[in-house]
Amino acid sequence: LESQSVFKVMLDTIARPGTIEFLPESISLRLPSVLAPVVVLADVETRVHVIDSETFVWAEAITSATGAHTAPVERADLVAVPIEAVAQLASILAFAKPGSAFAPESGARVVIGVHDIRSHGQGTHSGVQLVLRGPGVNGERSVCIDGISESVVEAWKQSNSRFPAGIDLWFTTEDGRVLGIPRSTHVVISAAWPPQERN
C-alpha cells in the first residue's frame, strides 16, 4: 500500500508539472524522501546510481532491498541525488542518459533532494524561481526550489533539448514534499537568489 501511494504521488506530480504533493508520512519517517521513488521503481532489471557521501550511505541498501544493479550515472535508469551532493548536480544532469527519439522511455529518471519547494517567495538557501509551460500545465505555473542553481537548470535544459529524448526529474524535501517536472515541460528561470552573474 505504501509503494502504491508513493507511485501515485510520482505519477500525479509528473502529470501535473509544478504541483506539490506529499509522500506518505510513514515513508518519510523511515527513509530519506529522495530514495522513496527509487525504491518503488527499481527492480532486478533496473540500473541505479545513488550518490553516497560521508553522511548519506544508501546505495548498498537500495540494491539489496530491490535487487537492482548499480551503474555509472551515464548508464543508470534511476539516479538519486541527496542534498549533500548538490555540488555535483550539474555534472550529474549533464551525464544522465537522455534516451533517444526512437526510445525516449530509456531516458533516466532523476530524483533530487532539495531544501524547500513552494509556489512563490525566496528561501534561506540559494535557489531559483521557475516558470513552467507545456503538457499538464494550464497556461503557466510558477515554482520556487531552494537547493539548485541556475547552472543546474541550464544543464537540465540542455539534456532535454532534443525532445522526446531527455530526463524526467522529481524534487523532494526532507518532510516528504514532491515536485515532478518531465522532459516535455518548457522551463524558464524567472528569478534566482542570491543573484548570479550571467555571461
Residue pairs with C-beta under 8 A, 6 or more apart in sequence:
2 24
2 26
2 27
3 39
3 40
5 23
5 24
5 27
6 23
6 24
6 27
6 36
6 37
6 39
6 40
7 40
7 41
9 21
9 22
9 23
9 178
10 37
10 40
10 41
10 170
10 178
10 180
12 19
12 21
12 180
13 19
13 20
13 21
13 170
13 178
13 179
13 180
14 168
14 170
14 180
14 181
14 182
15 136
15 180
16 136
16 137
16 180
17 132
17 134
17 135
17 136
17 137
17 141
17 180
17 181
17 182
17 185
18 132
18 137
18 141
18 142
18 143
18 179
18 181
19 141
19 179
19 180
20 117
20 118
20 119
20 143
20 177
20 178
20 179
21 177
21 178
22 175
22 176
22 177
22 178
23 33
23 36
23 172
23 176
23 177
23 178
24 176
25 176
27 33
27 36
27 176
28 36
28 174
28 175
28 176
31 39
32 56
32 58
32 82
32 113
32 174
33 113
33 172
33 173
33 174
33 175
33 176
33 177
33 178
34 80
34 81
34 82
34 83
34 111
34 112
34 113
34 172
35 50
35 58
35 62
35 80
35 111
36 172
37 78
37 109
37 111
37 170
37 172
37 178
38 48
38 50
38 62
38 66
38 78
38 80
38 111
39 62
39 65
39 66
41 78
41 109
42 48
42 62
42 66
42 67
42 68
42 78
43 66
43 67
43 68
44 66
44 67
44 68
44 69
46 66
46 68
46 69
46 77
46 78
47 68
47 69
47 70
47 71
47 75
47 76
47 77
47 78
48 59
48 62
48 63
48 66
48 68
48 69
48 70
48 71
48 76
48 77
48 78
48 79
48 80
49 70
49 71
49 72
49 73
49 76
49 78
49 79
49 80
50 58
50 59
50 62
50 70
50 79
50 80
51 79
51 80
51 81
51 82
51 84
51 85
51 88
51 92
52 58
52 59
53 82
53 84
53 85
54 84
55 84
56 82
56 84
56 85
58 80
59 70
62 68
62 80
63 69
63 70
68 78
71 77
73 79
73 92
73 95
73 96
73 108
74 95
74 96
74 97
75 97
76 96
76 97
76 108
77 106
77 108
77 109
78 108
78 109
78 110
78 111
79 92
79 96
79 108
79 109
79 110
79 111
80 110
80 111
80 113
81 88
81 89
81 92
81 110
81 111
81 112
81 113
82 113
83 113
83 114
83 115
83 147
83 174
84 113
85 92
86 147
86 148
89 112
89 148
89 152
89 155
90 149
90 151
90 152
90 154
90 155
91 155
92 110
93 110
93 152
93 155
93 156
93 159
93 167
94 155
94 158
94 159
96 108
96 110
96 159
96 167
97 106
97 107
97 108
97 167
98 107
98 108
98 159
98 160
98 162
98 165
98 166
98 167
98 183
99 105
99 106
99 107
99 108
99 164
99 165
99 166
100 106
100 165
101 162
101 164
101 165
104 164
104 165
104 166
104 183
107 165
107 166
107 167
107 168
107 183
108 167
108 168
109 167
109 168
109 169
109 170
110 167
110 168
110 169
110 170
111 169
111 170
111 171
111 172
112 147
112 148
112 169
112 170
112 171
112 172
113 147
113 171
113 172
113 173
113 174
114 127
114 145
114 146
114 147
114 148
114 171
114 172
114 173
115 123
115 124
115 125
115 127
115 146
115 147
115 173
116 123
116 125
116 127
116 144
116 145
116 146
116 147
116 173
117 143
117 144
117 145
117 146
117 171
117 173
117 177
117 179
118 143
118 144
119 142
119 143
119 144
120 129
120 142
120 144
121 144
122 129
122 144
122 191
122 193
123 144
123 146
123 193
124 146
125 146
125 147
126 146
126 147
126 149
126 192
126 193
126 194
127 144
127 145
127 146
127 147
127 148
127 149
127 192
127 193
128 144
128 145
128 148
128 149
128 150
128 153
128 189
128 191
128 192
128 193
129 142
129 143
129 144
129 189
129 190
129 191
129 192
130 142
130 143
130 144
130 145
130 153
130 187
130 188
130 189
130 190
131 140
131 141
131 142
131 187
131 188
131 190
132 140
132 141
132 142
132 143
132 181
132 185
132 186
132 187
133 139
133 140
133 141
133 185
133 186
133 188
134 184
134 185
134 186
135 182
135 184
135 185
136 182
136 184
136 185
137 185
142 190
143 179
145 171
145 179
147 171
148 171
149 192
149 196
150 189
150 192
150 196
150 198
153 187
153 189
156 167
156 169
156 187
157 187
159 166
159 167
160 166
160 167
160 183
163 183
163 184
164 183
164 184
165 183
166 183
166 184
167 183
168 180
168 181
168 182
168 183
169 180
169 181
169 182
170 178
170 179
170 180
170 181
171 178
171 179
171 180
171 181
172 178
172 179
181 187
